[in-house]
Amino acid sequence: MPLNKEVMNIDPEKEADRICHFLKEYLHEHKREGYIVGLSGGIDSALTLTLCVKALGSKNVFGVILPEKDSNPISERLAREHAKSLGIEYVVEDITSVLEAFGTYEKRDEIIRKIYPAYSSNHRIRLYLPENILEKDSINFFSIDIMEGDDIVFSTRLRRKDSQVILAATDTKQRTRMMHLYYHAESMNHAVCGTTNRTEMIQGYFVKYGDGGVDIEPLAHLYKTQVYSLSRHLGVHQGIIDRPPSPDTFNSHVSDEAFFFRMPYEKLDMLLYAWENDMDERGTASIMGLGTEQVKRAFTDFERKHTASRHLRMLPPNMFEGD
């Protein structure tokens, strides 16, 4: 399809029916009785839950809400409200003590104190990449803000090794959540339903064996803007639709755009579509009202992230010769 504003359009009813069929077929093939969905209070998990209930009914879907001490309290509230509106059973299990036992916060904070010795439990942090990639070419090096209340008291670009340690510690949150989801799944003969969309999948915005370690991914073919379209059609909680997407892994708010994508979803998805379909940079720029250099920067960023995250989308290499 040529690049235009209509490329993101979907028939929401047909798409919902197609996904529901996919969800039901998986359970039938693998002899499972229902789905476990981890509820974050975000749009992707809310839509996934809605589709599972539409496909199977509320009695065959179980929600798990897994906050920790850095989570925004709004996340749990919205997740509870959406679960109740769909009539499913759910549990809330705070994973802070598990993360403390592993040393998640300690490992992260050790690096932060090297950078800012005055750092304490009274401070909040957020990580982010350079601003809008369309306006200025830059490499994906993270910066950190350290805050007291709403005031930034220290800000610096992180050395690659320091950001790697902070992110490695942070990723244990997603992996701990997945451990809990599989406990419930195996005890109930359910499957764990993933929530990663196409925009995230292509660029590697998920944690391997964390939110990427699931049995089925019903949204992996939908761009983020299509997730919103389908959510509005299916009546997902309006508070969730209106809430800016966030990783919700730091104790100070940072949006998905600032943390990873570096541009608004409306432009991101169109440009990603053009990149996936090998469309001409100059033609793409003309259609979208952008400069050719802006499109080139976006395409370069997509290629870097896609290549760097290739291993996340692959099974481990092996020499197994079975089925």
C-alpha positions as protocol buffer text, in pm:
chain_id: "A"
residue {
  index: 1
  type: MET
  ca { x: 0 y: 0 z: 0 }
}
residue {
  index: 2
  type: PRO
  ca { x: 135 y: 349 z: -87 }
}
residue {
  index: 3
  type: LEU
  ca { x: 225 y: 571 z: 205 }
}
residue {
  index: 4
  type: ASN
  ca { x: -67 y: 792 z: 309 }
}
residue {
  index: 5
  type: LYS
  ca { x: -269 y: 872 z: 618 }
}
residue {
  index: 6
  type: GLU
  ca { x: -490 y: 568 z: 554 }
}
residue {
  index: 7
  type: VAL
  ca { x: -216 y: 305 z: 594 }
}
residue {
  index: 8
  type: MET
  ca { x: -282 y: 288 z: 968 }
}
residue {
  index: 9
  type: ASN
  ca { x: -657 y: 246 z: 923 }
}
residue {
  index: 10
  type: ILE
  ca { x: -805 y: -88 z: 1028 }
}
residue {
  index: 11
  type: ASP
  ca { x: -1156 y: -230 z: 1035 }
}
residue {
  index: 12
  type: PRO
  ca { x: -1173 y: -259 z: 1414 }
}
residue {
  index: 13
  type: GLU
  ca { x: -1454 y: -514 z: 1428 }
}
residue {
  index: 14
  type: LYS
  ca { x: -1293 y: -745 z: 1173 }
}
residue {
  index: 15
  type: GLU
  ca { x: -956 y: -704 z: 1341 }
}
residue {
  index: 16
  type: ALA
  ca { x: -1099 y: -786 z: 1683 }
}
residue {
  index: 17
  type: ASP
  ca { x: -1269 y: -1097 z: 1543 }
}
residue {
  index: 18
  type: ARG
  ca { x: -945 y: -1205 z: 1373 }
}
residue {
  index: 19
  type: ILE
  ca { x: -744 y: -1169 z: 1694 }
}
residue {
  index: 20
  type: CYS
  ca { x: -1011 y: -1348 z: 1898 }
}
residue {
  index: 21
  type: HIS
  ca { x: -998 y: -1641 z: 1655 }
}
residue {
  index: 22
  type: PHE
  ca { x: -619 y: -1647 z: 1691 }
}
residue {
  index: 23
  type: LEU
  ca { x: -648 y: -1652 z: 2071 }
}
residue {
  index: 24
  type: LYS
  ca { x: -904 y: -1935 z: 2071 }
}
residue {
  index: 25
  type: GLU
  ca { x: -710 y: -2145 z: 1821 }
}
residue {
  index: 26
  type: TYR
  ca { x: -396 y: -2129 z: 2034 }
}
residue {
  index: 27
  type: LEU
  ca { x: -576 y: -2260 z: 2341 }
}
residue {
  index: 28
  type: HIS
  ca { x: -740 y: -2537 z: 2143 }
}
residue {
  index: 29
  type: GLU
  ca { x: -411 y: -2646 z: 1986 }
}
residue {
  index: 30
  type: HIS
  ca { x: -215 y: -2641 z: 2312 }
}
residue {
  index: 31
  type: LYS
  ca { x: -488 y: -2776 z: 2541 }
}
residue {
  index: 32
  type: ARG
  ca { x: -494 y: -2473 z: 2773 }
}
residue {
  index: 33
  type: GLU
  ca { x: -805 y: -2353 z: 2954 }
}
residue {
  index: 34
  type: GLY
  ca { x: -760 y: -1977 z: 2946 }
}
residue {
  index: 35
  type: TYR
  ca { x: -520 y: -1682 z: 2956 }
}
residue {
  index: 36
  type: ILE
  ca { x: -316 y: -1501 z: 3220 }
}
residue {
  index: 37
  type: VAL
  ca { x: -267 y: -1131 z: 3146 }
}
residue {
  index: 38
  type: GLY
  ca { x: -26 y: -908 z: 3338 }
}
residue {
  index: 39
  type: LEU
  ca { x: -202 y: -575 z: 3390 }
}
residue {
  index: 40
  type: SER
  ca { x: 19 y: -267 z: 3399 }
}
residue {
  index: 41
  type: GLY
  ca { x: -243 y: 7 z: 3378 }
}
residue {
  index: 42
  type: GLY
  ca { x: -121 y: 78 z: 3023 }
}
residue {
  index: 43
  type: ILE
  ca { x: -300 y: 65 z: 2688 }
}
residue {
  index: 44
  type: ASP
  ca { x: -142 y: -256 z: 2552 }
}
residue {
  index: 45
  type: SER
  ca { x: -224 y: -478 z: 2848 }
}
residue {
  index: 46
  type: ALA
  ca { x: -571 y: -325 z: 2872 }
}
residue {
  index: 47
  type: LEU
  ca { x: -647 y: -403 z: 2507 }
}
residue {
  index: 48
  type: THR
  ca { x: -502 y: -752 z: 2542 }
}
residue {
  index: 49
  type: LEU
  ca { x: -725 y: -820 z: 2840 }
}
residue {
  index: 50
  type: THR
  ca { x: -1029 y: -688 z: 2655 }
}
residue {
  index: 51
  type: LEU
  ca { x: -961 y: -911 z: 2355 }
}
residue {
  index: 52
  type: CYS
  ca { x: -908 y: -1219 z: 2573 }
}
residue {
  index: 53
  type: VAL
  ca { x: -1240 y: -1159 z: 2747 }
}
residue {
  index: 54
  type: LYS
  ca { x: -1413 y: -1098 z: 2413 }
}
residue {
  index: 55
  type: ALA
  ca { x: -1271 y: -1427 z: 2283 }
}
residue {
  index: 56
  type: LEU
  ca { x: -1326 y: -1649 z: 2586 }
}
residue {
  index: 57
  type: GLY
  ca { x: -1551 y: -1479 z: 2838 }
}
residue {
  index: 58
  type: SER
  ca { x: -1447 y: -1341 z: 3176 }
}
residue {
  index: 59
  type: LYS
  ca { x: -1431 y: -1678 z: 3355 }
}
residue {
  index: 60
  type: ASN
  ca { x: -1142 y: -1799 z: 3138 }
}
residue {
  index: 61
  type: VAL
  ca { x: -918 y: -1494 z: 3183 }
}
residue {
  index: 62
  type: PHE
  ca { x: -719 y: -1411 z: 3497 }
}
residue {
  index: 63
  type: GLY
  ca { x: -544 y: -1080 z: 3563 }
}
residue {
  index: 64
  type: VAL
  ca { x: -227 y: -1027 z: 3764 }
}
residue {
  index: 65
  type: ILE
  ca { x: -127 y: -679 z: 3880 }
}
residue {
  index: 66
  type: LEU
  ca { x: 237 y: -659 z: 3993 }
}
residue {
  index: 67
  type: PRO
  ca { x: 335 y: -321 z: 4139 }
}
residue {
  index: 68
  type: GLU
  ca { x: 664 y: -242 z: 4312 }
}
residue {
  index: 69
  type: LYS
  ca { x: 781 y: 56 z: 4510 }
}
residue {
  index: 70
  type: ASP
  ca { x: 878 y: 261 z: 4202 }
}
residue {
  index: 71
  type: SER
  ca { x: 543 y: 205 z: 4026 }
}
residue {
  index: 72
  type: ASN
  ca { x: 305 y: 496 z: 3981 }
}
residue {
  index: 73
  type: PRO
  ca { x: 2 y: 429 z: 4206 }
}
residue {
  index: 74
  type: ILE
  ca { x: -220 y: 534 z: 3917 }
}
residue {
  index: 75
  type: SER
  ca { x: -108 y: 222 z: 3730 }
}
residue {
  index: 76
  type: GLU
  ca { x: -256 y: -14 z: 3987 }
}
residue {
  index: 77
  type: ARG
  ca { x: -575 y: 189 z: 4019 }
}
residue {
  index: 78
  type: LEU
  ca { x: -640 y: 189 z: 3644 }
}
residue {
  index: 79
  type: ALA
  ca { x: -555 y: -180 z: 3613 }
}
residue {
  index: 80
  type: ARG
  ca { x: -799 y: -267 z: 3893 }
}
residue {
  index: 81
  type: GLU
  ca { x: -1076 y: -54 z: 3744 }
}
residue {
  index: 82
  type: HIS
  ca { x: -1038 y: -207 z: 3398 }
}
residue {
  index: 83
  type: ALA
  ca { x: -1029 y: -561 z: 3535 }
}
residue {
  index: 84
  type: LYS
  ca { x: -1344 y: -497 z: 3739 }
}
residue {
  index: 85
  type: SER
  ca { x: -1523 y: -346 z: 3440 }
}
residue {
  index: 86
  type: LEU
  ca { x: -1463 y: -670 z: 3247 }
}
residue {
  index: 87
  type: GLY
  ca { x: -1571 y: -891 z: 3536 }
}
residue {
  index: 88
  type: ILE
  ca { x: -1253 y: -1098 z: 3557 }
}
residue {
  index: 89
  type: GLU
  ca { x: -1085 y: -1238 z: 3866 }
}
residue {
  index: 90
  type: TYR
  ca { x: -748 y: -1082 z: 3942 }
}
residue {
  index: 91
  type: VAL
  ca { x: -482 y: -1061 z: 4210 }
}
residue {
  index: 92
  type: VAL
  ca { x: -245 y: -784 z: 4318 }
}
residue {
  index: 93
  type: GLU
  ca { x: 101 y: -902 z: 4424 }
}
residue {
  index: 94
  type: ASP
  ca { x: 361 y: -643 z: 4524 }
}
residue {
  index: 95
  type: ILE
  ca { x: 703 y: -762 z: 4402 }
}
residue {
  index: 96
  type: THR
  ca { x: 912 y: -508 z: 4597 }
}
residue {
  index: 97
  type: SER
  ca { x: 1040 y: -765 z: 4849 }
}
residue {
  index: 98
  type: VAL
  ca { x: 1148 y: -1004 z: 4571 }
}
residue {
  index: 99
  type: LEU
  ca { x: 1337 y: -724 z: 4397 }
}
residue {
  index: 100
  type: GLU
  ca { x: 1498 y: -618 z: 4723 }
}
residue {
  index: 101
  type: ALA
  ca { x: 1610 y: -975 z: 4790 }
}
residue {
  index: 102
  type: PHE
  ca { x: 1772 y: -990 z: 4446 }
}
residue {
  index: 103
  type: GLY
  ca { x: 1934 y: -649 z: 4492 }
}
residue {
  index: 104
  type: THR
  ca { x: 1756 y: -469 z: 4207 }
}
residue {
  index: 105
  type: TYR
  ca { x: 1746 y: -130 z: 4379 }
}
residue {
  index: 106
  type: GLU
  ca { x: 2086 y: -172 z: 4545 }
}
residue {
  index: 107
  type: LYS
  ca { x: 2261 y: -255 z: 4216 }
}
residue {
  index: 108
  type: ARG
  ca { x: 2096 y: 41 z: 4043 }
}
residue {
  index: 109
  type: ASP
  ca { x: 2161 y: 287 z: 4327 }
}
residue {
  index: 110
  type: GLU
  ca { x: 2527 y: 190 z: 4355 }
}
residue {
  index: 111
  type: ILE
  ca { x: 2584 y: 323 z: 4004 }
}
residue {
  index: 112
  type: ILE
  ca { x: 2379 y: 636 z: 4068 }
}
residue {
  index: 113
  type: ARG
  ca { x: 2580 y: 720 z: 4382 }
}
residue {
  index: 114
  type: LYS
  ca { x: 2901 y: 695 z: 4179 }
}
residue {
  index: 115
  type: ILE
  ca { x: 2759 y: 968 z: 3957 }
}
residue {
  index: 116
  type: TYR
  ca { x: 2589 y: 1173 z: 4230 }
}
residue {
  index: 117
  type: PRO
  ca { x: 2720 y: 1086 z: 4580 }
}
residue {
  index: 118
  type: ALA
  ca { x: 2439 y: 1278 z: 4756 }
}
residue {
  index: 119
  type: TYR
  ca { x: 2176 y: 1047 z: 4605 }
}
residue {
  index: 120
  type: SER
  ca { x: 1934 y: 911 z: 4866 }
}
residue {
  index: 121
  type: SER
  ca { x: 1589 y: 756 z: 4901 }
}
residue {
  index: 122
  type: ASN
  ca { x: 1446 y: 1109 z: 4897 }
}
residue {
  index: 123
  type: HIS
  ca { x: 1546 y: 1149 z: 4533 }
}
residue {
  index: 124
  type: ARG
  ca { x: 1368 y: 1031 z: 4222 }
}
residue {
  index: 125
  type: ILE
  ca { x: 1521 y: 937 z: 3887 }
}
residue {
  index: 126
  type: ARG
  ca { x: 1437 y: 900 z: 3521 }
}
residue {
  index: 127
  type: LEU
  ca { x: 1637 y: 788 z: 3218 }
}
residue {
  index: 128
  type: TYR
  ca { x: 1582 y: 917 z: 2866 }
}
residue {
  index: 129
  type: LEU
  ca { x: 1739 y: 934 z: 2521 }
}
residue {
  index: 130
  type: PRO
  ca { x: 1822 y: 1254 z: 2327 }
}
residue {
  index: 131
  type: GLU
  ca { x: 1517 y: 1452 z: 2219 }
}
residue {
  index: 132
  type: ASN
  ca { x: 1336 y: 1429 z: 1886 }
}
residue {
  index: 133
  type: ILE
  ca { x: 1551 y: 1233 z: 1641 }
}
residue {
  index: 134
  type: LEU
  ca { x: 1382 y: 1416 z: 1354 }
}
residue {
  index: 135
  type: GLU
  ca { x: 1535 y: 1747 z: 1459 }
}
residue {
  index: 136
  type: LYS
  ca { x: 1891 y: 1644 z: 1542 }
}
residue {
  index: 137
  type: ASP
  ca { x: 2102 y: 1340 z: 1468 }
}
residue {
  index: 138
  type: SER
  ca { x: 2244 y: 1175 z: 1780 }
}
residue {
  index: 139
  type: ILE
  ca { x: 2343 y: 836 z: 1916 }
}
residue {
  index: 140
  type: ASN
  ca { x: 2121 y: 644 z: 2157 }
}
residue {
  index: 141
  type: PHE
  ca { x: 2310 y: 728 z: 2477 }
}
residue {
  index: 142
  type: PHE
  ca { x: 2095 y: 759 z: 2788 }
}
residue {
  index: 143
  type: SER
  ca { x: 2090 y: 1059 z: 3019 }
}
residue {
  index: 144
  type: ILE
  ca { x: 1968 y: 1064 z: 3379 }
}
residue {
  index: 145
  type: ASP
  ca { x: 1778 y: 1325 z: 3577 }
}
residue {
  index: 146
  type: ILE
  ca { x: 1798 y: 1312 z: 3958 }
}
residue {
  index: 147
  type: MET
  ca { x: 1511 y: 1499 z: 4119 }
}
residue {
  index: 148
  type: GLU
  ca { x: 1391 y: 1634 z: 4452 }
}
residue {
  index: 149
  type: GLY
  ca { x: 1018 y: 1677 z: 4424 }
}
residue {
  index: 150
  type: ASP
  ca { x: 961 y: 1829 z: 4081 }
}
residue {
  index: 151
  type: ASP
  ca { x: 1303 y: 1994 z: 4066 }
}
residue {
  index: 152
  type: ILE
  ca { x: 1599 y: 1848 z: 3878 }
}
residue {
  index: 153
  type: VAL
  ca { x: 1904 y: 1871 z: 4105 }
}
residue {
  index: 154
  type: PHE
  ca { x: 2146 y: 1686 z: 3879 }
}
residue {
  index: 155
  type: SER
  ca { x: 2145 y: 1579 z: 3516 }
}
residue {
  index: 156
  type: THR
  ca { x: 2412 y: 1414 z: 3302 }
}
residue {
  index: 157
  type: ARG
  ca { x: 2464 y: 1184 z: 3008 }
}
residue {
  index: 158
  type: LEU
  ca { x: 2547 y: 834 z: 3128 }
}
residue {
  index: 159
  type: ARG
  ca { x: 2851 y: 637 z: 3028 }
}
residue {
  index: 160
  type: ARG
  ca { x: 2743 y: 330 z: 2832 }
}
residue {
  index: 161
  type: LYS
  ca { x: 2861 y: 91 z: 3105 }
}
residue {
  index: 162
  type: ASP
  ca { x: 2668 y: 279 z: 3373 }
}
residue {
  index: 163
  type: SER
  ca { x: 2347 y: 283 z: 3171 }
}
residue {
  index: 164
  type: GLN
  ca { x: 2389 y: -88 z: 3100 }
}
residue {
  index: 165
  type: VAL
  ca { x: 2405 y: -169 z: 3471 }
}
residue {
  index: 166
  type: ILE
  ca { x: 2107 y: 53 z: 3557 }
}
residue {
  index: 167
  type: LEU
  ca { x: 1898 y: -98 z: 3277 }
}
residue {
  index: 168
  type: ALA
  ca { x: 2007 y: -453 z: 3361 }
}
residue {
  index: 169
  type: ALA
  ca { x: 1890 y: -397 z: 3719 }
}
residue {
  index: 170
  type: THR
  ca { x: 1567 y: -239 z: 3597 }
}
residue {
  index: 171
  type: ASP
  ca { x: 1498 y: -532 z: 3360 }
}
residue {
  index: 172
  type: THR
  ca { x: 1480 y: -765 z: 3660 }
}
residue {
  index: 173
  type: LYS
  ca { x: 1143 y: -604 z: 3733 }
}
residue {
  index: 174
  type: GLN
  ca { x: 994 y: -738 z: 3409 }
}
residue {
  index: 175
  type: ARG
  ca { x: 1157 y: -1077 z: 3457 }
}
residue {
  index: 176
  type: THR
  ca { x: 1025 y: -1102 z: 3812 }
}
residue {
  index: 177
  type: ARG
  ca { x: 677 y: -1019 z: 3687 }
}
residue {
  index: 178
  type: MET
  ca { x: 699 y: -1293 z: 3427 }
}
residue {
  index: 179
  type: MET
  ca { x: 799 y: -1544 z: 3696 }
}
residue {
  index: 180
  type: HIS
  ca { x: 476 y: -1458 z: 3880 }
}
residue {
  index: 181
  type: LEU
  ca { x: 267 y: -1480 z: 3563 }
}
residue {
  index: 182
  type: TYR
  ca { x: 397 y: -1829 z: 3485 }
}
residue {
  index: 183
  type: TYR
  ca { x: 328 y: -1946 z: 3836 }
}
residue {
  index: 184
  type: HIS
  ca { x: -37 y: -1858 z: 3792 }
}
residue {
  index: 185
  type: ALA
  ca { x: -46 y: -1991 z: 3435 }
}
residue {
  index: 186
  type: GLU
  ca { x: 94 y: -2332 z: 3525 }
}
residue {
  index: 187
  type: SER
  ca { x: -117 y: -2367 z: 3837 }
}
residue {
  index: 188
  type: MET
  ca { x: -435 y: -2295 z: 3637 }
}
residue {
  index: 189
  type: ASN
  ca { x: -341 y: -2465 z: 3306 }
}
residue {
  index: 190
  type: HIS
  ca { x: -355 y: -2125 z: 3137 }
}
residue {
  index: 191
  type: ALA
  ca { x: -128 y: -1961 z: 2881 }
}
residue {
  index: 192
  type: VAL
  ca { x: 54 y: -1631 z: 2938 }
}
residue {
  index: 193
  type: CYS
  ca { x: -70 y: -1371 z: 2691 }
}
residue {
  index: 194
  type: GLY
  ca { x: 180 y: -1108 z: 2581 }
}
residue {
  index: 195
  type: THR
  ca { x: 115 y: -739 z: 2523 }
}
residue {
  index: 196
  type: THR
  ca { x: 395 y: -625 z: 2288 }
}
residue {
  index: 197
  type: ASN
  ca { x: 282 y: -430 z: 1980 }
}
residue {
  index: 198
  type: ARG
  ca { x: 449 y: -408 z: 1638 }
}
residue {
  index: 199
  type: THR
  ca { x: 609 y: -69 z: 1702 }
}
residue {
  index: 200
  type: GLU
  ca { x: 783 y: -215 z: 2008 }
}
residue {
  index: 201
  type: MET
  ca { x: 859 y: -554 z: 1854 }
}
residue {
  index: 202
  type: ILE
  ca { x: 1045 y: -416 z: 1551 }
}
residue {
  index: 203
  type: GLN
  ca { x: 1270 y: -191 z: 1759 }
}
residue {
  index: 204
  type: GLY
  ca { x: 1323 y: -422 z: 2055 }
}
residue {
  index: 205
  type: TYR
  ca { x: 1130 y: -227 z: 2316 }
}
residue {
  index: 206
  type: PHE
  ca { x: 1071 y: -527 z: 2541 }
}
residue {
  index: 207
  type: VAL
  ca { x: 1273 y: -743 z: 2780 }
}
residue {
  index: 208
  type: LYS
  ca { x: 1378 y: -1090 z: 2672 }
}
residue {
  index: 209
  type: TYR
  ca { x: 1235 y: -1344 z: 2919 }
}
residue {
  index: 210
  type: GLY
  ca { x: 1053 y: -1051 z: 3077 }
}
residue {
  index: 211
  type: ASP
  ca { x: 754 y: -901 z: 2897 }
}
residue {
  index: 212
  type: GLY
  ca { x: 888 y: -1077 z: 2585 }
}
residue {
  index: 213
  type: GLY
  ca { x: 880 y: -1421 z: 2750 }
}
residue {
  index: 214
  type: VAL
  ca { x: 521 y: -1523 z: 2679 }
}
residue {
  index: 215
  type: ASP
  ca { x: 319 y: -1795 z: 2507 }
}
residue {
  index: 216
  type: ILE
  ca { x: 134 y: -1581 z: 2251 }
}
residue {
  index: 217
  type: GLU
  ca { x: 153 y: -1222 z: 2122 }
}
residue {
  index: 218
  type: PRO
  ca { x: -186 y: -1109 z: 1986 }
}
residue {
  index: 219
  type: LEU
  ca { x: -83 y: -744 z: 1928 }
}
residue {
  index: 220
  type: ALA
  ca { x: 254 y: -797 z: 1759 }
}
residue {
  index: 221
  type: HIS
  ca { x: 113 y: -712 z: 1415 }
}
residue {
  index: 222
  type: LEU
  ca { x: -49 y: -384 z: 1527 }
}
residue {
  index: 223
  type: TYR
  ca { x: 128 y: -50 z: 1530 }
}
residue {
  index: 224
  type: LYS
  ca { x: 74 y: 158 z: 1843 }
}
residue {
  index: 225
  type: THR
  ca { x: -170 y: 394 z: 1670 }
}
residue {
  index: 226
  type: GLN
  ca { x: -373 y: 89 z: 1566 }
}
residue {
  index: 227
  type: VAL
  ca { x: -372 y: -32 z: 1927 }
}
residue {
  index: 228
  type: TYR
  ca { x: -535 y: 297 z: 2022 }
}
residue {
  index: 229
  type: SER
  ca { x: -790 y: 270 z: 1741 }
}
residue {
  index: 230
  type: LEU
  ca { x: -893 y: -81 z: 1843 }
}
residue {
  index: 231
  type: SER
  ca { x: -899 y: 16 z: 2212 }
}
residue {
  index: 232
  type: ARG
  ca { x: -1138 y: 302 z: 2146 }
}
residue {
  index: 233
  type: HIS
  ca { x: -1364 y: 74 z: 1942 }
}
residue {
  index: 234
  type: LEU
  ca { x: -1374 y: -193 z: 2214 }
}
residue {
  index: 235
  type: GLY
  ca { x: -1439 y: 50 z: 2497 }
}
residue {
  index: 236
  type: VAL
  ca { x: -1112 y: 22 z: 2687 }
}
residue {
  index: 237
  type: HIS
  ca { x: -1107 y: 233 z: 3006 }
}
residue {
  index: 238
  type: GLN
  ca { x: -1090 y: 598 z: 2896 }
}
residue {
  index: 239
  type: GLY
  ca { x: -843 y: 684 z: 3170 }
}
residue {
  index: 240
  type: ILE
  ca { x: -602 y: 431 z: 3022 }
}
residue {
  index: 241
  type: ILE
  ca { x: -652 y: 561 z: 2668 }
}
residue {
  index: 242
  type: ASP
  ca { x: -587 y: 918 z: 2783 }
}
residue {
  index: 243
  type: ARG
  ca { x: -279 y: 830 z: 2986 }
}
residue {
  index: 244
  type: PRO
  ca { x: 61 y: 894 z: 2817 }
}
residue {
  index: 245
  type: PRO
  ca { x: 242 y: 561 z: 2761 }
}
residue {
  index: 246
  type: SER
  ca { x: 532 y: 506 z: 3001 }
}
residue {
  index: 247
  type: PRO
  ca { x: 766 y: 221 z: 3097 }
}
residue {
  index: 248
  type: ASP
  ca { x: 667 y: 287 z: 3463 }
}
residue {
  index: 249
  type: THR
  ca { x: 993 y: 139 z: 3589 }
}
residue {
  index: 250
  type: PHE
  ca { x: 1145 y: 456 z: 3737 }
}
residue {
  index: 251
  type: ASN
  ca { x: 1010 y: 649 z: 4033 }
}
residue {
  index: 252
  type: SER
  ca { x: 982 y: 968 z: 3827 }
}
residue {
  index: 253
  type: HIS
  ca { x: 760 y: 976 z: 3519 }
}
residue {
  index: 254
  type: VAL
  ca { x: 918 y: 940 z: 3177 }
}
residue {
  index: 255
  type: SER
  ca { x: 718 y: 878 z: 2862 }
}
residue {
  index: 256
  type: ASP
  ca { x: 788 y: 600 z: 2611 }
}
residue {
  index: 257
  type: GLU
  ca { x: 869 y: 874 z: 2361 }
}
residue {
  index: 258
  type: ALA
  ca { x: 1139 y: 1027 z: 2582 }
}
residue {
  index: 259
  type: PHE
  ca { x: 1274 y: 696 z: 2711 }
}
residue {
  index: 260
  type: PHE
  ca { x: 1303 y: 513 z: 2381 }
}
residue {
  index: 261
  type: PHE
  ca { x: 1121 y: 618 z: 2063 }
}
residue {
  index: 262
  type: ARG
  ca { x: 1233 y: 983 z: 2035 }
}
residue {
  index: 263
  type: MET
  ca { x: 930 y: 1102 z: 1838 }
}
residue {
  index: 264
  type: PRO
  ca { x: 548 y: 1108 z: 1869 }
}
residue {
  index: 265
  type: TYR
  ca { x: 366 y: 786 z: 1777 }
}
residue {
  index: 266
  type: GLU
  ca { x: 171 y: 952 z: 1495 }
}
residue {
  index: 267
  type: LYS
  ca { x: 493 y: 1021 z: 1305 }
}
residue {
  index: 268
  type: LEU
  ca { x: 676 y: 716 z: 1437 }
}
residue {
  index: 269
  type: ASP
  ca { x: 430 y: 458 z: 1304 }
}
residue {
  index: 270
  type: MET
  ca { x: 406 y: 616 z: 958 }
}
residue {
  index: 271
  type: LEU
  ca { x: 783 y: 640 z: 928 }
}
residue {
  index: 272
  type: LEU
  ca { x: 827 y: 287 z: 1059 }
}
residue {
  index: 273
  type: TYR
  ca { x: 579 y: 160 z: 800 }
}
residue {
  index: 274
  type: ALA
  ca { x: 774 y: 338 z: 526 }
}
residue {
  index: 275
  type: TRP
  ca { x: 1104 y: 195 z: 653 }
}
residue {
  index: 276
  type: GLU
  ca { x: 966 y: -159 z: 675 }
}
residue {
  index: 277
  type: ASN
  ca { x: 840 y: -136 z: 318 }
}
residue {
  index: 278
  type: ASP
  ca { x: 1164 y: 7 z: 175 }
}
residue {
  index: 279
  type: MET
  ca { x: 1002 y: 331 z: 70 }
}
residue {
  index: 280
  type: ASP
  ca { x: 1205 y: 613 z: -79 }
}
residue {
  index: 281
  type: GLU
  ca { x: 1329 y: 870 z: 173 }
}
residue {
  index: 282
  type: ARG
  ca { x: 1256 y: 1167 z: -50 }
}
residue {
  index: 283
  type: GLY
  ca { x: 905 y: 1046 z: -135 }
}
residue {
  index: 284
  type: THR
  ca { x: 832 y: 968 z: 228 }
}
residue {
  index: 285
  type: ALA
  ca { x: 946 y: 1314 z: 330 }
}
residue {
  index: 286
  type: SER
  ca { x: 722 y: 1478 z: 70 }
}
residue {
  index: 287
  type: ILE
  ca { x: 414 y: 1281 z: 174 }
}
residue {
  index: 288
  type: MET
  ca { x: 469 y: 1347 z: 545 }
}
residue {
  index: 289
  type: GLY
  ca { x: 569 y: 1711 z: 516 }
}
residue {
  index: 290
  type: LEU
  ca { x: 918 y: 1643 z: 650 }
}
residue {
  index: 291
  type: GLY
  ca { x: 1267 y: 1712 z: 524 }
}
residue {
  index: 292
  type: THR
  ca { x: 1457 y: 1431 z: 356 }
}
residue {
  index: 293
  type: GLU
  ca { x: 1729 y: 1455 z: 621 }
}
residue {
  index: 294
  type: GLN
  ca { x: 1466 y: 1410 z: 893 }
}
residue {
  index: 295
  type: VAL
  ca { x: 1339 y: 1091 z: 732 }
}
residue {
  index: 296
  type: LYS
  ca { x: 1694 y: 967 z: 683 }
}
residue {
  index: 297
  type: ARG
  ca { x: 1767 y: 1019 z: 1053 }
}
residue {
  index: 298
  type: ALA
  ca { x: 1453 y: 826 z: 1149 }
}
residue {
  index: 299
  type: PHE
  ca { x: 1533 y: 539 z: 913 }
}
residue {
  index: 300
  type: THR
  ca { x: 1889 y: 519 z: 1048 }
}
residue {
  index: 301
  type: ASP
  ca { x: 1758 y: 506 z: 1405 }
}
residue {
  index: 302
  type: PHE
  ca { x: 1512 y: 228 z: 1313 }
}
residue {
  index: 303
  type: GLU
  ca { x: 1788 y: 26 z: 1147 }
}
residue {
  index: 304
  type: ARG
  ca { x: 2020 y: 62 z: 1447 }
}
residue {
  index: 305
  type: LYS
  ca { x: 1756 y: -45 z: 1696 }
}
residue {
  index: 306
  type: HIS
  ca { x: 1625 y: -329 z: 1480 }
}
residue {
  index: 307
  type: THR
  ca { x: 1976 y: -468 z: 1427 }
}
residue {
  index: 308
  type: ALA
  ca { x: 2079 y: -427 z: 1791 }
}
residue {
  index: 309
  type: SER
  ca { x: 1765 y: -606 z: 1912 }
}
residue {
  index: 310
  type: ARG
  ca { x: 1765 y: -889 z: 1660 }
}
residue {
  index: 311
  type: HIS
  ca { x: 1867 y: -1142 z: 1926 }
}
residue {
  index: 312
  type: LEU
  ca { x: 1560 y: -1053 z: 2133 }
}
residue {
  index: 313
  type: ARG
  ca { x: 1331 y: -1183 z: 1859 }
}
residue {
  index: 314
  type: MET
  ca { x: 1518 y: -1511 z: 1808 }
}
residue {
  index: 315
  type: LEU
  ca { x: 1516 y: -1843 z: 1986 }
}
residue {
  index: 316
  type: PRO
  ca { x: 1857 y: -1939 z: 2129 }
}
residue {
  index: 317
  type: PRO
  ca { x: 2080 y: -2100 z: 1864 }
}
residue {
  index: 318
  type: ASN
  ca { x: 2090 y: -2476 z: 1912 }
}
residue {
  index: 319
  type: MET
  ca { x: 2175 y: -2805 z: 1740 }
}
residue {
  index: 320
  type: PHE
  ca { x: 1849 y: -2977 z: 1831 }
}
residue {
  index: 321
  type: GLU
  ca { x: 1721 y: -3204 z: 1553 }
}
residue {
  index: 322
  type: GLY
  ca { x: 1377 y: -3284 z: 1687 }
}
residue {
  index: 323
  type: ASP
  ca { x: 1039 y: -3155 z: 1568 }
}
